[in-house]
Structure formats: structure tokens, C-alpha cells
Amino acid sequence: MCLLGDVKNAGRVGWTFQQFRPEVVFHAAAYKHVPMLEANPAEGVYNNVAGTRMIAEAADRYGAERFVLVSTDKAVNPANVMGTTKRIAEIYCQNLAGRSRTKFITTRFGNVLGSTGSVVPLFEEQIRRGGPLTVTHPEITRFFMTIREAVSLILQAGAMGDGGEIFVLDMGKPVLIRELAEQMIRLSGLEPGVDIQITYCGLRPGEKLFEQVFHEKEGLRPTGHPKLLLAESRQVDWEWLLHELTDLEQAAQARDVTRLVQHLSNIVPEYSPGTDIGKKSKN
């Protein structure tokens, strides 16, 4: 059965949990478009932070056995609103785990090949049109895995977790996007730079040259699964966290970008905000 609802709608969320009493919750609902959230930071906070809190609290209130948060490599040393809101979701779920019978587990990984917004379908479409293929920067890299592999590892982590963990999926080596573009052109029977050009359009707001799947202070440890690693969780004062989250959500409601950025930085000190936040809309 499929149900349509908004993770920020308390009535709908409460009704759904009360009606179906899920034992396991996989929370993947998030705004993930980095430049769009740089232009609309309040909406990013509403959905990725407040929405996660609402679903997590419902899982706790209605006795779900497990709650698996699907996070992102952009949550590590974030340079954008999207990654920072996902890191806050991680911190909240980790710290809620110690206060709940529900086992809150986080999985963190990079890009999924073939998913909406993936660079691979974009390159395929650009090749069909005869080019050019657009790459933001000659040195930009990203981690990739297949949909099948990502789903399998998320399920494995959800089954293995005891609560409070961050499972980091082994993404292998990062891929140079320029080389990916060249390889896709060759696989189409064409020659890069001859039949189809590659152009560089510049980094978008909030975009980094490279991503990391763990912070240097998280001390990755192996698990019983060769493709899953365990990062150390960050415990914070619970009352302080709730106070900061309340202030953050109030700043988002007021669309006060300066105050919103300050609270993002308070909760995630490694956040490096850009200069374009909120400039392209009323956020």
C-alpha cells in the first residue's frame, strides 16, 4: 500500500503511525538538491530537520522497533545547507537513540547511479543530443554505487544496528567526473573532444570539489560486514540540542537567513557556509 503525505504534517504522520504501527521505518525523505537549498534554506530546514524530527518522534511514540535514517556523504564537513541539515538529522537521531526503546540507526553514503539527479542519466541525454557534456570542474570527484548495492547495504545496516550508530557504506574510490564523461562518450562509440565536447560550467552554489564519507574524528571501525564501517557518534547535551533546534526552526519560520545560518553553525561547528545562501529567492 502507498500513502501520500508530508513528513512535516503532524496530523498525517500521527495518523499513519497510529493506523499501521510500523515496526521498521526507513526515513529517506529529504530535499537533496544542493543549489536549490542554498537558495531556499528555510525549506531545507523545515523538511530535512523538522521533518526528520517529526518522523523520528512518531517512531518513538508509537513503539517502532527500528528507525533507519538514510543520510549522505555531504553531511561530512558540510559546505552547504543540504549537507548541514542532514548532519543535524544524524545528530538528533543518534542522541534520541539513548532515550528511546526504538533503535535509531544512520546509514551514510554517496551518489547512487541512475537515481533522479544522477550525473549518469544527464550525460546519457547530452550524448543523445550530440553534446556537449557539462562538467562543473575538471577536478571534481564523487563517490558512486548502484541502486541494488545501496539498498542491500541499507537493509544490512538496519538489521545489524543496536541503536545510535552511523554505518558508513564502503563506496570504494571516488570517481573523477571528467573521466566518467569521457568513458561514457567512448562507450557510445564516439571520441571525446572530437565527436562530442566536454565543457566546464563552474561549481554551483554550495558545491564542493570532493566529498568525504566520514569525519577524521569519527574513527571508523570495521563491522562484521566487509562493506559496512562504523563511525563514532557525537553525543551532545540533549536540552541544549532541543533548544538549538527550536531556535533553528523559529529562524526558518521567520525566514531569517542570518539567524538560521548561525544556528546551523552552532549545531554543526564544521559547517562552512557559502556567500550565496538565500540570495536567489525569498527562501
C-alpha positions as CSV (number, residue, x, y, z in Angstrom):
1,M,0.0,0.0,0.0
2,C,1.2,3.5,-0.8
3,L,0.2,6.6,1.2
4,L,0.7,10.2,0.2
5,G,1.7,12.6,2.9
6,D,4.1,15.3,4.1
7,V,6.7,14.5,6.8
8,K,6.1,18.0,8.2
9,N,2.3,17.4,8.6
10,A,1.9,16.3,12.2
11,G,-1.7,15.1,11.7
12,R,-0.9,12.9,8.7
13,V,2.3,11.5,10.3
14,G,0.5,10.7,13.6
15,W,-2.5,9.1,11.8
16,T,-0.2,6.9,9.6
17,F,1.8,5.6,12.6
18,Q,-1.3,5.1,14.7
19,Q,-3.1,3.3,11.8
20,F,-0.3,1.0,10.7
21,R,2.1,0.8,13.7
22,P,5.3,0.1,11.6
23,E,8.0,-2.0,13.2
24,V,10.7,-0.7,10.9
25,V,10.9,2.8,9.5
26,F,13.3,3.8,6.7
27,H,13.5,7.6,6.5
28,A,14.7,8.8,3.2
29,A,12.5,11.9,2.7
30,A,14.8,14.9,2.2
31,Y,15.4,17.8,-0.1
32,K,18.7,16.8,-1.7
33,H,19.3,19.4,-4.4
34,V,22.3,21.4,-3.2
35,P,22.0,24.7,-5.1
36,M,18.2,24.8,-4.6
37,L,18.6,24.6,-0.8
38,E,21.3,27.3,-0.9
39,A,18.6,29.5,-2.4
40,N,15.9,28.2,-0.1
41,P,17.5,27.4,3.2
42,A,14.3,27.7,5.3
43,E,12.6,25.0,3.3
44,G,15.7,22.8,3.7
45,V,15.5,23.2,7.5
46,Y,11.7,22.5,7.5
47,N,12.0,19.3,5.6
48,N,15.3,17.8,6.5
49,V,15.4,18.8,10.1
50,A,11.9,19.4,11.3
51,G,10.5,16.6,9.1
52,T,13.1,14.1,10.4
53,R,12.3,15.1,14.0
54,M,8.6,14.6,13.4
55,I,9.0,11.1,11.9
56,A,11.6,10.1,14.5
57,E,9.4,11.2,17.4
58,A,6.4,9.3,15.9
59,A,8.6,6.2,15.6
60,D,9.5,6.6,19.3
61,R,5.9,7.4,20.4
62,Y,4.3,4.5,18.6
63,G,6.9,1.9,19.5
64,A,8.7,1.2,16.2
65,E,11.4,-1.3,16.7
66,R,13.9,0.3,14.3
67,F,14.3,3.7,12.6
68,V,16.9,3.8,9.8
69,L,17.9,7.3,8.7
70,V,19.3,7.5,5.1
71,S,22.0,10.2,5.2
72,T,24.6,11.4,2.7
73,D,28.3,12.0,2.4
74,K,27.5,15.7,2.1
75,A,26.8,15.7,5.8
76,V,30.6,15.4,6.5
77,N,32.4,18.7,6.8
78,P,29.4,20.3,5.1
79,A,29.8,23.4,2.8
80,N,26.1,23.7,2.1
81,V,22.7,23.8,3.7
82,M,21.7,20.4,2.4
83,G,24.6,18.6,4.0
84,T,24.3,20.5,7.2
85,T,20.6,19.8,7.7
86,K,21.3,16.1,7.1
87,R,24.2,16.2,9.6
88,I,21.7,17.7,12.1
89,A,19.3,14.9,11.4
90,E,22.1,12.4,12.1
91,I,23.0,14.1,15.4
92,Y,19.4,14.2,16.5
93,C,18.7,10.5,15.8
94,Q,22.0,9.5,17.4
95,N,21.1,11.3,20.6
96,L,17.5,10.3,20.6
97,A,18.6,6.6,20.5
98,G,19.8,6.8,24.1
99,R,16.4,8.0,25.2
100,S,14.1,5.6,23.3
101,R,13.3,1.9,23.1
102,T,13.4,2.4,19.3
103,K,16.8,1.6,17.7
104,F,17.8,4.7,15.7
105,I,20.4,3.8,13.1
106,T,22.0,6.1,10.5
107,T,23.4,5.0,7.1
108,R,25.7,7.3,5.2
109,F,26.8,7.0,1.6
110,G,27.4,9.0,-1.7
111,N,25.7,9.1,-5.0
112,V,23.5,6.3,-6.5
113,L,23.9,5.6,-10.2
114,G,20.7,6.0,-12.1
115,S,18.8,7.8,-9.4
116,T,17.0,11.1,-10.0
117,G,19.5,13.9,-10.4
118,S,22.4,11.5,-11.0
119,V,25.0,12.7,-13.5
120,V,24.8,9.4,-15.5
121,P,21.3,10.0,-16.9
122,L,22.3,13.6,-17.6
123,F,25.3,12.6,-19.6
124,E,23.3,10.0,-21.5
125,E,20.8,12.6,-22.5
126,Q,23.5,15.1,-23.5
127,I,25.2,12.4,-25.6
128,R,21.9,11.6,-27.4
129,R,21.6,15.4,-28.2
130,G,25.2,15.4,-29.6
131,G,26.7,17.2,-26.7
132,P,28.4,19.0,-25.1
133,L,28.7,17.1,-21.8
134,T,28.7,19.7,-19.0
135,V,31.0,19.1,-16.0
136,T,31.3,21.7,-13.3
137,H,35.1,21.5,-12.7
138,P,38.0,19.4,-14.3
139,E,39.0,18.1,-10.9
140,I,35.6,17.4,-9.3
141,T,35.1,13.8,-7.9
142,R,32.2,11.9,-6.4
143,F,31.5,8.5,-4.8
144,F,29.1,6.2,-6.6
145,M,27.3,2.9,-6.0
146,T,24.5,1.1,-7.7
147,I,20.9,1.2,-6.5
148,R,20.9,-2.5,-5.8
149,E,24.1,-2.3,-3.7
150,A,22.9,0.8,-1.8
151,V,19.6,-0.8,-0.9
152,S,21.2,-4.0,0.1
153,L,23.7,-2.3,2.5
154,I,21.0,-0.1,4.0
155,L,18.9,-3.2,4.8
156,Q,22.0,-4.9,6.3
157,A,22.9,-1.9,8.4
158,G,19.3,-1.6,9.6
159,A,19.4,-5.2,10.7
160,M,22.8,-5.0,12.4
161,G,22.4,-1.8,14.4
162,D,21.7,-1.7,18.1
163,G,20.9,2.0,18.1
164,G,22.9,5.2,17.9
165,E,25.3,4.0,15.2
166,I,26.4,5.7,12.0
167,F,27.1,3.0,9.4
168,V,29.3,4.3,6.6
169,L,28.9,2.4,3.3
170,D,32.1,1.5,1.6
171,M,31.9,3.5,-1.6
172,G,35.3,2.5,-3.0
173,K,37.5,5.1,-4.6
174,P,36.0,8.5,-5.7
175,V,35.4,8.9,-9.5
176,L,36.8,11.8,-11.4
177,I,33.6,13.1,-13.2
178,R,35.6,14.3,-16.2
179,E,36.9,10.7,-16.7
180,L,33.4,9.4,-16.3
181,A,32.2,11.7,-19.0
182,E,35.0,10.6,-21.3
183,Q,34.3,7.0,-20.7
184,M,30.6,7.3,-21.4
185,I,31.3,9.1,-24.7
186,R,33.7,6.2,-25.7
187,L,31.1,3.6,-24.7
188,S,28.7,5.3,-27.1
189,G,31.2,4.7,-29.9
190,L,32.3,8.3,-30.1
191,E,35.5,10.2,-29.3
192,P,35.7,12.8,-26.6
193,G,36.8,16.2,-27.9
194,V,36.2,15.1,-31.5
195,D,32.6,13.9,-31.8
196,I,31.4,15.3,-28.5
197,Q,32.9,18.1,-26.5
198,I,33.1,18.4,-22.7
199,T,32.6,21.9,-21.3
200,Y,33.2,23.2,-17.8
201,C,30.5,25.3,-16.3
202,G,31.9,26.1,-12.8
203,L,30.9,24.9,-9.4
204,R,27.3,25.6,-8.4
205,P,26.4,27.3,-5.1
206,G,27.3,25.1,-2.1
207,E,29.1,22.5,-4.3
208,K,32.4,21.0,-3.2
209,L,35.2,19.6,-5.4
210,F,35.2,16.4,-3.4
211,E,33.1,14.7,-0.8
212,Q,34.1,12.6,2.3
213,V,32.1,9.7,3.8
214,F,33.4,10.2,7.3
215,H,35.0,13.0,9.5
216,E,38.6,12.4,10.7
217,K,37.5,12.4,14.3
218,E,34.8,9.8,13.8
219,G,37.3,6.9,14.0
220,L,35.9,4.4,11.5
221,R,35.9,0.8,12.7
222,P,35.2,-2.4,10.8
223,T,32.0,-4.4,11.3
224,G,31.0,-8.0,10.6
225,H,30.1,-6.9,7.0
226,P,33.1,-6.1,4.7
227,K,31.2,-3.2,3.0
228,L,30.0,-1.5,6.2
229,L,32.1,0.6,8.5
230,L,31.1,2.1,11.9
231,A,31.7,5.8,12.7
232,E,31.8,7.0,16.3
233,S,28.7,9.0,17.3
234,R,28.8,12.5,18.7
235,Q,26.9,12.9,21.9
236,V,25.7,16.4,22.9
237,D,23.7,17.8,25.7
238,W,20.1,16.9,25.0
239,E,18.5,20.0,26.4
240,W,21.0,22.2,24.6
241,L,20.2,20.4,21.3
242,L,16.4,20.8,21.7
243,H,16.9,24.5,22.5
244,E,19.0,25.0,19.4
245,L,16.6,23.0,17.2
246,T,13.7,25.1,18.4
247,D,15.6,28.4,17.7
248,L,16.7,27.0,14.3
249,E,13.1,26.1,13.3
250,Q,11.9,29.5,14.5
251,A,14.5,31.2,12.4
252,A,13.3,29.1,9.4
253,Q,9.7,30.1,10.1
254,A,10.7,33.8,10.2
255,R,12.9,33.3,7.1
256,D,15.7,35.0,9.0
257,V,18.7,33.6,7.0
258,T,21.4,35.2,9.2
259,R,20.0,33.7,12.3
260,L,19.3,30.4,10.6
261,V,22.9,30.1,9.4
262,Q,24.1,30.9,12.9
263,H,22.1,28.1,14.5
264,L,23.2,25.7,11.7
265,S,26.8,26.6,12.7
266,N,26.1,26.2,16.4
267,I,24.9,22.7,15.9
268,V,27.4,21.7,13.3
269,P,30.6,23.7,14.0
270,E,32.4,22.3,10.9
271,Y,29.8,23.8,8.6
272,S,31.4,26.3,6.2
273,P,28.5,28.5,4.9
274,G,28.8,30.0,1.4
275,T,28.0,33.5,0.4
276,D,25.0,32.7,-1.8
277,I,22.6,31.4,0.8
278,G,19.1,32.7,0.3
279,K,20.1,35.1,-2.5
280,K,18.0,33.7,-5.3
281,S,14.7,33.6,-3.6
282,K,12.8,34.7,-0.5
283,N,13.8,31.3,0.9
